[in-house]
Every structure is written in structure tokens, then in C-alpha cells.
Amino acid sequence: MNHFFTRKVRTRQSFICKLAGTILLLLLFTKAFSQKESGIFLSDDPFSPQKTGNIFLSFDNLNFFKNNEYKSNYVDGYTLTGTWIRPKLLFYPDKKFRFELGAQVLAYNGKDDYKVYPWFAAVYKPYKQITFRMGNLNQDQNHGLPEPIFDCEHFFNERPESGIQVKIEEKKWNVDLWIDWQKMIFKGDPYKERFVFGTAGAVTLLQNGKRKLQIPIVFNGVHEGGEIDNAPGEVKTHIVVSEGLKYEYNTGGSLVKSGRLEFSFLQSTYPLHETALPGKSGIGIFIQTAMNTDYGTFGSGYWQGNRFFTPLGMPLYQNGAIDQEKATAINRLFVFSYRFDHKIFDKSRFGFVSDLFLNPATQKLSNSAALYLMINFEVLFKKSNL
């Protein structure tokens, strides 16, 4: 009995030492940097009257190295390293309209093959606050969706989104509505149509020079179905709804510049018996804090999922998986994060990201770390003769 107790204490001490050592290394690493607010995945091109009639060459490029050391029943550890490049021509026949034509190339380091996706978009901005897109979509910052709902790695390993999108930016509220049509079908096709739909926005309750209080709202899901295909299987729909409160503040301090406190309540629905989870719905709560300092952005959070599942979200936050025979009724995680982001020039940045995930039930520590170099710029290709 004493031997068992001693071994258990040593195991716990070893786990605590491992956690403390990881955090200490992270803190030592951040001393070399100055803080900038993270701007990864920002590539949209602004409108201006001076661009009318002109053709621009735009170049978007993201180079990434992401290592995931996961201790989970639902996902193994792995590394993603590579680049995607998106050259495109931008033509402004009018100050409110833009054509985009180009391609996106995705290549992984150490693999001989690569993927090329065509890029086309028609963008209409009838008013300063409203933007319509048809064709390829603006998926910057993953539409602002939290990780339990939408894994950021979709940006690294999937084709660019395409479909319809509307973005509205008002003083007191903003919203991003989109449909990413991933598979279209004709009569008799041997597969089902598939599209991802979403609404992400926020309503501002209070805003002054130092404080902002918002209500973030998310409605996101994926649908697989259709009426004219010959594919076997049932129609499947996954939906996640999230609402909460987000409080941001500026301190004006010399070390701590600003901070954020956010609470989210999430509800998910999914097909019955798709995973080992009983029923077809679940809930989650997510409490997050962040502090922007001269040495980077430090964050922490607590996640609890009760039978929560969505196939689009990061696997560590899920209570089950489609290809697993077991599920967890309650999934708790303590999350610790660090963000460094350095501006090279306008819309081009170098950054480092680190996340630690502590599961108190299993006492297992997962971590994810990434380096990225984002290059975005545009140059005049042909000047208008008008």
C-alpha cells in the first residue's frame, strides 16, 4: 500500500515538474521578443477609388511548421510543415467592384506531390459597411470561429473555401455569413452534396476609449445530403451554436497593454449513433483570458464539454470521434497559450504560437507549437488609361 502511494506521489510530482518545466521554457523563450497583436491569416485587399480601372498583382503566401504532441484517445500527434502560395490578378472595373483571378498551390515539405486549386472571386462593395463575395471566400482568421468549433488547421490542409459570403461591419455590430459549397452534385452522382455554412458576429453593448463589451454569436455547421444522387447512406447535418460575453480593456500600462476575458456557451447537435456518444446533442463551456504584454500575448482558459462533438472542431475539445469506439461523457481541459507576432511590413508577419492542454482527469499534457511566416503584398500590374 505504501509502495503504491509513494509511486502515485512520484508520478504526480513528475507530472507537475514536467508542466512547470514546459512553462518555464516558454517564459524564457518569450524574453527575446516584443509583442504585436496576432495578424495571422489576414490577406483581404481593401477597396479605394484610386484603384478604379487598374490591374494589380497580389501575392499571398503562408509558410508554416506546426508540431502537435497530443495525448488523446481521438487524435495522434503529427507534424504539418509546408507552404501555400496564392498569386492572383485583381481588376477594379469600378470603385465598388473587383475581379480576382489566380490559383492557390499547397505543398508540404518532404512530399513530392502538391495541390493546385483555381482561384476566382467577384467582390461587390455597394456600401462601406457591406461586402458581397461569390466564388472563393475570405476566410481570414477562420471567420473568427473558436477552436472547439472550427480547427485552424483547415487553413493548412484543405482547399480554399468557395461559395457565397456577405460581411457587414457596423459601428455597434458586425456579422460574417457564408456558405462553403464543397461538393456539388448532378443527377445520378455516386456521392452526396456537402457544404459548410456559418454565421459569426458580435453585438457591442459598451465601447469607450479603454473598454469594450460584446456578445459574440456563432451558428456553424456542415450538411451532407441531396435528393438527386445515387450515394448510399443517410443525410447528415452537424450544427453548433455559441453565444457568450467578451470583455476587452486597454490598461495604458508600460508592461501590460491590454487584456480580454471571454465566456462562451456552446450547443452541438449531430446524427444519432455517428460516434460512441449517446444521444445526438451536447454542450460545452469555454472561459478564456488573455493579456497582451511587451513580451507577447499570454492566455489561459478552461474548457468543459458534455457529450460535445462537431467534426469541424479541433479534436482535443471533442468528447468523441467518428472512427473511435469509445467516447468521454465529460471532457475537461486547462489551456495555456502564448502568441508572438512581429510585423515585417504591411500585412506580412513572422510569428510563434504555443498551446498547452492539461487534462485533469487523465493528468496528461498535450502541446502544440507552430512557427509561421506570412507574406502578403500587391503591386500595380497595369495602370488605367482613363
C-alpha positions in Angstrom: 0.0 0.0 0.0 2.8 2.4 0.9 4.7 1.4 -2.2 1.6 2.2 -4.3 1.1 5.5 -2.5 4.8 6.5 -3.0 4.7 5.6 -6.7 1.5 7.6 -7.1 3.1 10.7 -5.4 6.2 10.4 -7.6 4.1 10.2 -10.7 2.2 13.3 -9.7 5.4 15.1 -8.8 6.9 14.1 -12.2 3.9 15.4 -14.0 4.0 18.7 -12.1 7.7 19.1 -12.8 7.1 18.4 -16.5 4.3 21.1 -16.6 6.4 23.6 -14.7 9.5 23.0 -16.9 7.5 23.4 -20.1 6.0 26.7 -18.8 9.5 27.9 -17.7 11.0 27.2 -21.1 8.1 29.0 -22.7 8.7 32.1 -20.5 12.4 32.1 -21.1 11.8 31.9 -24.9 9.5 34.9 -24.9 12.1 37.2 -23.4 13.7 37.6 -26.9 10.6 39.1 -28.5 8.5 42.2 -28.5 4.7 41.9 -28.6 2.4 42.6 -31.6 -1.2 41.6 -31.9 -1.5 38.5 -33.9 -2.5 39.0 -37.5 -2.1 35.6 -39.0 -4.4 34.6 -41.9 -5.0 38.3 -42.9 -4.9 38.6 -46.7 -8.0 40.6 -47.9 -7.4 43.5 -50.3 -9.1 46.9 -49.4 -11.1 48.9 -51.8 -10.1 52.5 -52.8 -11.3 54.9 -55.5 -7.7 55.3 -56.8 -7.7 51.6 -57.9 -10.6 52.0 -60.4 -9.6 50.7 -63.9 -6.3 49.3 -62.7 -5.0 45.8 -62.6 -2.9 44.7 -59.6 -0.8 41.6 -59.0 -1.5 40.3 -55.5 0.7 37.7 -53.7 -0.4 35.8 -50.6 2.0 33.3 -49.1 2.0 31.3 -45.7 4.9 29.2 -44.7 4.2 27.0 -41.6 5.7 24.5 -39.3 3.3 23.1 -36.8 4.1 20.2 -34.4 1.3 18.5 -32.4 2.2 16.3 -29.4 -1.2 15.1 -28.4 -2.1 12.7 -25.6 -5.7 11.8 -26.6 -7.9 8.8 -27.5 -9.2 10.7 -30.5 -6.1 12.0 -32.3 -2.5 11.1 -32.7 0.4 13.5 -32.6 1.7 14.7 -36.0 3.5 17.5 -37.8 2.4 19.8 -40.6 5.1 21.6 -42.4 4.9 23.3 -45.8 3.6 26.3 -47.7 0.7 27.6 -49.6 1.1 30.3 -52.3 -1.7 32.3 -53.8 -0.8 34.6 -56.8 -3.8 36.4 -58.3 -4.7 39.3 -60.5 -7.1 42.0 -59.1 -9.1 44.1 -61.6 -11.2 47.0 -60.5 -13.6 48.0 -63.3 -15.4 50.2 -60.7 -14.6 51.6 -57.3 -17.2 49.2 -55.8 -16.3 46.1 -57.8 -13.3 43.7 -58.1 -12.5 40.6 -60.0 -9.9 38.1 -58.6 -8.3 35.5 -60.8 -5.4 33.2 -59.9 -4.5 29.9 -58.2 -3.6 28.5 -54.8 -0.8 26.0 -54.5 -0.4 23.8 -51.4 2.8 21.9 -50.9 4.2 20.0 -47.9 7.9 19.7 -47.1 9.1 16.2 -47.7 6.3 15.2 -50.2 6.9 15.2 -53.9 3.3 16.0 -54.9 1.4 19.2 -54.4 -2.1 20.5 -54.9 -3.2 23.3 -57.2 -6.6 25.0 -56.8 -8.1 27.6 -59.2 -9.0 30.9 -57.6 -11.8 33.2 -58.8 -13.9 35.7 -57.0 -16.3 38.5 -57.8 -16.4 41.1 -55.0 -19.0 43.8 -54.7 -18.9 46.5 -52.1 -22.0 48.7 -52.6 -21.5 50.5 -49.2 -18.6 51.0 -46.9 -20.1 48.6 -44.4 -21.1 45.7 -46.7 -19.1 43.3 -48.9 -20.5 40.6 -51.1 -18.4 37.8 -52.5 -19.1 35.0 -54.9 -16.5 32.4 -55.8 -13.6 32.0 -53.4 -14.3 33.3 -50.0 -12.4 35.5 -47.5 -11.6 33.0 -44.7 -9.2 35.2 -42.8 -8.8 34.3 -39.1 -11.1 31.2 -39.8 -14.1 33.6 -39.8 -13.3 34.3 -36.1 -14.6 30.9 -35.0 -13.2 29.4 -31.8 -11.1 26.2 -31.9 -13.7 23.9 -30.4 -16.0 24.8 -33.4 -13.5 25.2 -36.2 -10.0 23.8 -36.2 -7.4 26.3 -37.5 -5.7 23.5 -39.4 -8.4 23.6 -42.1 -6.4 26.6 -43.4 -3.3 24.3 -43.8 -4.7 21.2 -45.3 -7.9 21.9 -47.3 -8.8 23.6 -50.5 -9.8 27.3 -50.3 -13.4 27.9 -49.4 -15.8 28.8 -52.3 -19.4 29.7 -52.4 -21.2 32.9 -51.2 -20.3 35.3 -48.5 -21.6 38.5 -47.0 -19.8 40.6 -44.4 -21.3 43.6 -42.7 -19.3 46.0 -40.4 -21.5 48.4 -38.5 -20.5 50.5 -35.5 -22.5 48.5 -33.0 -22.5 45.1 -34.6 -20.7 43.0 -37.3 -21.5 39.7 -39.0 -19.9 37.3 -41.4 -22.3 35.0 -43.3 -21.1 32.3 -45.7 -21.7 29.0 -47.4 -18.7 27.0 -48.5 -20.0 24.6 -51.1 -17.6 21.7 -51.0 -19.3 19.2 -53.3 -21.9 20.0 -55.8 -23.9 17.1 -57.4 -25.8 16.3 -60.6 -28.4 13.7 -61.0 -27.1 10.2 -60.5 -23.7 11.2 -58.9 -22.3 8.5 -56.7 -21.6 10.9 -53.8 -23.6 13.3 -51.6 -23.5 17.1 -51.8 -21.6 18.7 -49.0 -21.5 22.3 -47.8 -20.4 24.2 -44.7 -22.5 27.1 -43.5 -21.8 29.7 -40.9 -22.7 32.9 -39.2 -20.3 34.6 -36.9 -20.8 38.1 -35.4 -20.9 40.2 -32.4 -23.1 42.9 -30.9 -21.3 45.7 -29.0 -23.0 46.6 -25.7 -20.4 49.1 -24.4 -17.5 50.8 -26.0 -15.3 53.7 -25.0 -11.6 54.6 -25.2 -10.5 51.8 -22.9 -13.3 49.2 -22.7 -15.4 47.1 -25.0 -18.2 44.7 -24.0 -19.6 42.4 -26.7 -22.0 39.5 -27.2 -20.3 37.1 -29.7 -22.7 34.8 -31.6 -21.9 31.8 -33.8 -24.0 29.5 -35.9 -22.0 26.9 -37.8 -22.4 23.5 -39.3 -21.9 21.1 -42.1 -24.6 19.3 -44.2 -24.2 16.1 -46.4 -27.2 15.1 -48.4 -29.1 15.8 -51.6 -32.1 14.4 -53.5 -30.7 13.5 -56.9 -27.6 11.5 -56.1 -27.2 7.7 -56.0 -25.0 7.7 -52.9 -25.9 5.3 -50.1 -26.4 6.4 -46.5 -28.5 8.9 -44.7 -28.5 12.6 -44.8 -26.2 14.1 -42.1 -26.2 17.5 -40.5 -24.0 18.9 -37.8 -24.8 22.2 -36.1 -23.0 24.2 -33.4 -24.5 27.3 -31.8 -22.5 29.5 -29.5 -23.2 32.7 -27.5 -21.4 34.5 -24.7 -19.8 37.7 -23.4 -16.4 39.2 -24.3 -14.8 42.0 -22.4 -11.7 43.8 -23.7 -9.8 46.6 -22.0 -6.7 48.8 -22.5 -4.6 49.4 -19.5 -2.3 52.1 -20.8 0.5 50.4 -18.8 4.1 50.0 -19.8 4.1 46.2 -19.5 0.6 45.0 -19.8 -1.0 46.8 -22.7 -4.5 45.3 -22.9 -6.5 42.2 -21.9 -9.5 40.1 -22.7 -12.0 38.0 -20.7 -14.5 35.8 -22.6 -17.2 33.3 -21.7 -18.9 31.1 -24.3 -21.7 28.6 -24.0 -21.9 26.1 -26.9 -24.6 23.6 -28.0 -23.9 20.9 -30.6 -26.2 18.5 -32.5 -25.1 15.5 -34.5 -26.5 12.3 -36.1 -27.6 9.6 -33.7 -25.0 6.7 -33.4 -22.4 8.5 -35.5 -20.0 8.3 -32.6 -19.9 6.3 -29.4 -21.7 9.2 -27.6 -25.2 8.5 -26.5 -27.9 10.8 -27.9 -27.5 13.4 -30.5 -26.6 16.6 -28.7 -24.1 18.1 -26.3 -23.0 21.3 -24.6 -19.7 23.0 -23.8 -18.5 26.0 -21.8 -15.3 27.9 -22.6 -13.8 30.5 -20.3 -10.8 32.4 -21.8 -8.4 35.1 -20.6 -5.6 36.9 -22.5 -3.1 39.5 -21.6 -1.1 41.5 -24.2 2.4 42.5 -22.9 5.7 43.7 -24.2 6.8 40.1 -24.3 3.9 38.6 -26.2 0.3 37.6 -25.6 -0.3 35.2 -22.7 -3.6 33.3 -22.4 -5.3 30.7 -20.3 -8.7 29.0 -20.4 -10.9 26.3 -19.1 -13.0 24.0 -21.4 -15.7 21.6 -20.3 -17.6 19.6 -22.9 -20.5 17.3 -22.0 -21.2 15.0 -24.9 -20.0 17.8 -27.2 -19.0 16.9 -30.8 -18.5 18.6 -34.2 -16.3 17.1 -37.0 -15.1 20.6 -37.9 -13.6 21.4 -34.5 -10.2 20.7 -33.0 -10.2 17.0 -31.9 -8.9 17.7 -28.4 -12.0 19.6 -27.5 -14.4 16.9 -28.7 -16.0 14.2 -26.5 -15.8 11.6 -29.2 -14.8 10.9 -32.8 -16.4 9.2 -35.8 -13.8 6.5 -36.1 -13.5 5.6 -32.4 -15.4 3.0 -30.4 -15.1 4.9 -27.1 -16.2 8.4 -26.0 -15.9 10.6 -23.0 -19.1 11.8 -21.3 -17.3 14.9 -19.8 -14.1 16.3 -21.3 -12.2 18.9 -19.2 -9.2 20.9 -20.3 -7.0 23.6 -18.9 -5.5 25.6 -21.7 -2.4 27.8 -21.6 -1.3 29.7 -24.7 1.3 32.1 -25.9 1.3 34.2 -29.1 4.1 36.2 -30.6 3.6 38.2 -33.8 6.1 40.6 -35.4 5.2 42.8 -38.3 7.7 42.7 -41.2 5.8 45.1 -43.4 2.2 45.8 -44.1 0.2 42.5 -43.9 3.4 40.5 -43.7 4.4 38.9 -40.4 6.6 36.4 -38.6 5.1 34.6 -35.6 5.3 31.8 -33.0 2.3 30.0 -31.4 2.3 27.6 -28.4 -0.6 25.9 -26.7 -0.6 23.5 -23.7 -3.6 21.3 -22.9 -3.8 19.8 -19.5 -6.5 17.1 -18.9 -7.1 16.9 -15.1 -8.9 13.5 -15.4 -6.0 11.7 -17.1 -3.2 14.1 -15.9 -1.9 14.0 -19.5 -0.3 17.1 -21.0 -0.7 17.8 -24.7 1.1 20.6 -26.6 1.1 22.2 -29.9 3.7 24.7 -31.2 4.0 26.5 -34.6 6.2 28.9 -36.5 4.8 30.9 -39.4 6.0 33.4 -42.0 3.2 35.2 -43.8 4.0 37.4 -46.9 1.2 39.5 -48.4 1.6 42.3 -50.9 0.3 43.7 -54.1 1.9 45.8 -56.9 0.4 47.7 -59.8 0.4 45.4 -62.9 -1.3 47.7 -65.4 -2.4 51.3 -65.0 -5.7 52.5 -66.4 -5.6 54.8 -69.4 -8.7 56.6 -68.3 
